[in-house]
Amino acid sequence: MTQLVSECDESELSRSAIVFSPHQDDETLGCGGTIIRKKKAGADVKIVFMTDGCRSHSHLISENELKSIRSQEAIAATQMLGVKQDDVYFLEFKDGELDKNQDAAIRKVADILCREQPDEIFIPCYEEAPADHVYTNKIITSALQIYGKKVVVYEYPIWFWCHWPWTNLIGSRRQILNFLKSSCVSSLKLLKDFRCSVYIGDVLELKRTALEQHKSQMIQLISDPRWLTLDSLSNGEFLECFFQDREIFRRYIFLEKN
């Protein structure tokens, strides 16, 4: 594995890519601006949703109904990003259960890699909770071993942003201390790992429009205070982290097997 440091240029943006998203909205949050820029540069971009997203609000709506809603929202969002419906895969593993389906998921992802043969892949960053994000990373890297060809890997952060100083300190003294400890680790990771960026300042509004298509995550489909939205996390500060001028990545090369 070779560590790289730089900002992506137009030639890199034009390379083919597959974006692997644990849930319907992670693709837009983590690298929606980059997808838009890559499509504008003429790149072939596929998006793979690993889970069915059926549990985000299953305490208020049936899992089957939510699965259908999130699938339709994902298609609307990816079209806003410039990706055609035919270029979107739904693997439909149950939300929250990727860890129980690793072998089947690795086989499906390896088949997709062999079929599409991308220059680049985008995956959630390593060791980032929740579990579906962790196992998406593990499943894709295991599938790359089977695929065996050179690929540039971009890891994108999501819940990394839910730390001080990007969000305010809240809670008891003990909770704040624990929060600060995890935030220090998070800040060090920013300096150490996320050293590649893509400028998205000129496509921010389009990224925001794409995210709005994930209505079940952005507004209350049922008028009930228990229906949490992305904007309700840390008084909106978490969500705004995804609308900076640059998306950042941990980038490395997965080398071809001899």
Summary of the structure (lengths in Angstrom):
residues: 258
radius of gyration: 17.7
end to end distance: 14.1
largest distance: 57.4
contacts: 837
relative contact order: 0.19
helix: 50%
strand: 18%
